[in-house]
Amino acid sequence: MTLLTKCNPKARPRLRTAIVLSSGNTSVIMVQTAYDMSAFLYLITGGICMFAVLLHYHPSFMLLRPLTSRPSVPRARLIQMAAHLSNGAVNGSSNGSSSTGVSLAELPKSNVFTSSLPADAMFPTPLDSFRASRQALGPRMVKGALYTYVRPVQIEDPEILGVSKRAMRDIGLREGEEETEEFKQLVSSNMIMWDEKTEKGIYPWAQCYGGWQFGSWAGQLGDGRAISLFESTNPYTKIRYEIQLKGAGTTPYSRFADGKAVLRSSVREFVVSEALNALNIPSTRALALTLTPHVKVRRETLEPGAIVTRFAQSWLRIGTFDILRARGDRALIRKLATYIAENVFSGWENLPSILPEPSPTSQTTILPPTGIPASEVQGSPGFEENRFTRLYRHICRQNALTVAKWQAYAFTNGVLNTDNTSIMGLSLDFGPFAFVDNFDPNYTPNHDDHMLRYSYRNQPSIIWWNLVRLGEGLGELIGAGARVDEEEFVSNGVDESWASELVSRAENLIKKTGDEYRSVFLAEYKRLMTLRLGLLSQKESDFKTLISGLLDTMEALELDFNHFFRRLSSVNITDLDTEEKRENTATRFFHHEGVTGVGNTEESAKTRVAAWLSLWRERVIEDWGSPDSPSSSESERQKAMKSVNPKFIPRSFILDELIKRLTPTSMNKPDKAVLERVMNMTLNPFDEEWGGVKEEEDRWCGDVPRLGRGMMCSCSS
């Protein structure tokens, strides 16, 4: 990792050696320098993937860079997963929202982001940007700023294809507001909340950030086609969101692109944003999908364009720190971190207190105390945690919770670059994503990901890799410990007299945060998998016997991941009390065409599934009691399981069909009714039926067509 701080070049320690130690399924890289030797172990997929910390100094910055070692992966996989369903509202979703709502005009609006952080010096005020030509607002390098004022392009004859009713409610808009002309103009890129005559209101902006893409530094990236309109605050929940248009025109961050979005990718983002939220997986949200009928977008072919109106409590990402670290902007890193703590997480006192030894079973690991004053430093010598360390830990914890949920519901993002990793732990910027069909841990929906970097299996370790990049940006502030507010340090950075102390402390704390990330991930994953299996308690043996055993079975027999859990929700324990009954029950998990997978027969498959069902039956009886007892809770268990195991998820083959039916042709207009039906199912994934077209519902919730399984797509959007 790279710790950003000013330093005397003569203090540069020399790299001595890097040693690889292997023992069985364990691979460890030990990196030794003249000053220090350390290794951070990250357990994943039954082996050990190690992020070792390599120390060396650059003439003007201290550098800590990661080494990675990918071990061979045994069949037993104890840690490749994660989970779901957090308590209360995720992303400020519908829990506790009022059904009343207000009009768009009445909705409280703000611009805390642009009023708190530095603007592009070329267009320092909204008026400067408004007077500029569209060409002047095009691609270029922007330094010393976190955003540029830029207006969206206007769209001729826009057509709204869909609006999320739940998103309307969560923002605080009243039912029916989507029919007003003001709403239609807003989501169609034709209205902003700024008056050119009075120069009052809120002027749109695009964020500046960088990123590591597929493991390589990509330089300045930024919102190349996303433009934020304003921040809104739900009058009832008091949750503030940043409303943004994607596909609204070029910005200084468009690079060589056109600032447009194709209908194909826009449909996918509109649906999946709301689908993840409905599954209680933290995600950015989608309010509306608008067709731009006169805009044609050239990708692999010429395609129709669209705009997604989306929102999030924050669009800041790890890449925002990446670009500042790369440019050596110490002051702006500190300013940004302070803004995030005070305005995104609502105050330093909301960040987690110091933990003893992080453990997946420790209640303090799962719910650490808060309320620590900003000025307080906690921890023993060498491990002193200041407020910036607590901020880093909180960001890591939020991401651990989210990736656990992805793994538990087999969601694969497809492009987990640092510019796609949210500081709030939100699922962000959807490209070639997919839910896994037949369980395959190596599956990636991105057909350009030849090395499987962003495969389902690798998501937990890749998110940690990204968080180590964040540690590079915050490393100086983390390592400063109690001296973080000393005037000399704030102005000039660390001097040679305590540089090694700062490096050592930062290294210790980032390593410790890695342990915490792993513990939070495992605790959340186990909690959610316990819910999906219909159990009331967790036993240490469940992880290996039930969870790992089930994953191995699903992989070997090529069983559908989410179908398995939903079908398991309807299994009666009385149907599992003999071997014959268990084998008969096993067939309900097979595909319509029968057993698949190399070397499997129907008999061997039934035997294997039946053996797992026997173990599961014992645990269910242990938690819920015998089904023969008068107080049997079979119906209650099945109801609980169906409330966490969705019947419907927007699989790739469904989205492909939806895109085809929404794409206008010379013969047909977009079928908006089918989008409405899909969204009804998307927003209510645990229902048994939705009152739509029964043939559609049965087909979309049934066996995935063979040619529709494991689909892949490109990053082109």
Order of alpha helices (4+ residues) and beta strands (2+ residues): beta-beta-beta-beta-beta-beta-beta-alpha-alpha-beta-beta-alpha-alpha-beta-beta-beta-beta-beta-beta-beta-alpha-beta-beta-alpha-alpha-alpha-alpha-beta-beta-alpha-alpha-alpha-alpha-alpha-alpha-alpha-alpha-alpha-alpha-alpha
